[in-house]
Amino acid sequence: LMTSPSLEMKQRLVTIMEQSKNPFLKLLSTDEKQQLIEGRGPDGRNVCVCKKFTKGTVLVQQGEEGNSMFIVIDGQLSVVVTFGTGADATQKEVAKLPAGAVMGEMSLVLGKPRSATCVVFSDGASLAEITRTAMVKLLDARPSLAKELEDLVLVKENKNYLAADNAAAMAAYRQRGAVSTRRAE
């Protein structure tokens, strides 16, 4: 079920965003948070929609393109990362995301594939989905925000690798670090 946020839901989202300890949301002013919730795309449609999900629903799959981010309104999500490939692949739950958590901002900001699979962990979870259109409008209005967001999501990506605590994950992390170092040179 997908709906435009009601006035009550918009107020609840603003409260969640204002009280959140999420570094991404802390970077945004109250007006910018409001824009994410109430903005409209070029087609006139809302850039934020609310959705309800049943337990076990896969919201995003690791490796997929990410065109939106989510804010958990009610319920909980499980974040699972697959490290390695083929027979050597291992999966590890790296986080449980409660109400107020943000998911998907890494892919949305960096334009990279999803770094984890997120599954609804509790029945009847409600989420707000915010589209790339909303983020583009925000970055157009405040260009310096792009670098701040990129720094934040890179830190989060590193935490996902380190949370795995296994050999395949550490090898992938080291390989990624070597690639990042080469890019910086």
N, C-alpha and C positions, 0 to 999 in steps of 0.2 A: 504494500500500500504506500503510495507516494502522494504527498500533499504539499502545497505551499504552506509555510509556517503561519499559524494563526497568530493573532495579536498576543495571546497568552504565551504561545510557544516562542515567539520572538523575544518577549520579555524574559522568559526562562533562559533562552540561549544567551542573551546579553549578560544575565546574572552568572551563568556558568562560565562564560568567557572572562568576565571581570574577576571572578574568584579563582580561576584556574591558575595553577602553578606552572602550567606548560610554558616553556620559554618562548615558543612561537607566538602564543597569544599575548604574552607579556610585552612583546615588542610593539604590539598594535595599540593605537589610541582607542578610546571609546568610540569615536566617530568612525574609525576604520573597521572596528568590529561590527558596528551598526551597518556599514556598507556591505560587509560580507553577508549579513543576514538579509538585508532588505533590497540589495541591488537587483537590477534587471539587466539581462543581456541585450545585444542588439536586436534580437528577435522579440523582445518584450517579456520573455519568460523570466521567472525568478532564478537568481544564481544560487539560491539556497532552497533545498527541498527537504522535508522531513519524511523519514521512512521507518516502518516497523518491520522487524525480522524475527524469524523463529530460530530456536537453538539449532546449531549445526550449519546454518547458512554461511557459505563462503562469500565474504564481501569482496575481497580482492585476493588475487593469486600472485605469489612471488613470480617476478619476471614479466608480468603484464604491464602495458602502458598505463600510466596513472593520469587521469584527467580531472580528478576531484580529490578532496580530502573530507574526512568525516569528524564530527564531534559527537561523542557518546552522550546522549541525553539521559537515557535510562538503560540499565543492564550492564553487561560486561562482555568484552571481546578477548579472545585468545590470539596472541601473536606468535606465529610459528615460522622459523627460518630453516630452510634446507641448505646444508653446507655440503659441497662436493657434488659429484655427478655419478650416475650409474650405480654399480654395486657398492661404491664407497660413500654414497650419499647418506647423510644423517639429518634427521629433523630434530629440532629442539624448540620447545616453547620458551620464548625469551621474555615474555611479559603477559600480564593480564591487565587489560585496560578498563578501568571503572568509569562510571558516569563522570563527565567533565573532561575526559581524556580526548586527545586529538590523534588521529591516525591518517596517514596518507600524505602528510605535508612534504615529506622527503621527495617523493616522486613528483608531486605537483610543482614544487619549487625548482628542483634540479632538472626536471624533464627526463629523468632516468626511469627505467623499469621499476616496478614495485620491488622493494627489498625484502618483503615478508608476505606471508599469507595470513589473512585475518579472518577468523571464524567467530560467529556469534556464539557466546558461551552461555548466555541466559535467555530463556524464552521471552518473547515479547520485547526485545531490546529496541529502543528508539534511537535513531541517529539523524543528525542533520548532515546532509551532503552539500558541500560547497564546491562549485565548479571552477575550472581553470579561468573562465571568463571573469569571475569575481577577483581572482588573484591578479590577473593581468591589469584590471582596472586599478587595483590597489597599488601595484608596482609602477604603473604609469603616473599615478598621483604622487608617489614617493619613491623615486628611483634608488635612493640609498638603502632602502629596505631589502633589496635583492641580495646584496652582499651579506647583510646581517642574517637573513634567512638561510642563505647558503652555508654560512659558518655553523649555524645551529643544526642544520640537518646532517652535516658531515660528522659532527660530534655524536649525534644520535645513531648514525650508521655504524660508527666505530663501536659504540656501546652494544649494538646488536651482535657484532662479531665477538666481542669479548664475553658477552653473556653466554655464549654457546659452550665455552669451556671444554672443547675437545680438539683433537689433533686436526681433523679435516677443516674445522672452522678456523683454527689458527693458521693453517697453511693458506687458506683463502684470504685471510686477513693480511698475512705477510705479502702475498702476491698482489693484493689490491694496494697495499702501502707502497710497494715497489713501483707500481704503475703511477700512483699519485706523486711519488718523489720524482719520477722521470718527467711527468708533466710539468712540475714546478721548475725544472732546470732549464 
